[in-house]
Amino acid sequence: MTEGDLKEVLKEVKLVRKKLERLEGLVEERLVGCEPPLADEVEAVAEYEAAKKKKALDLVPLKDAAKGT
């Protein structure tokens, strides 16, 4: 590779890194959120964690959950 090729690769890597950092920020903002969870969400998480600890979870395939079974 020539020096010009290496500079072009470096330029592309910096561009990809900049876009990745922007995407990470969007993911964190949307998935983690800036707002605290609602009371029912906190309760649901607590129930899930308690059931998980007791190993009392019944996992249902999504296709069955959509049918209401």
Sequence and secondary structure as in RCSB ss.txt:
>XXXX:A:sequence
MTEGDLKEVLKEVKLVRKKLERLEGLVEERLVGCEPPLADEVEAVAEYEAAKKKKALDLVPLKDAAKGT
>XXXX:A:secstr
  HHHHHHHHHHHHHHHHHHHHHHHHHIIIII SS   HHHHHHHHHHHHHHHHT      HHHHHHT 
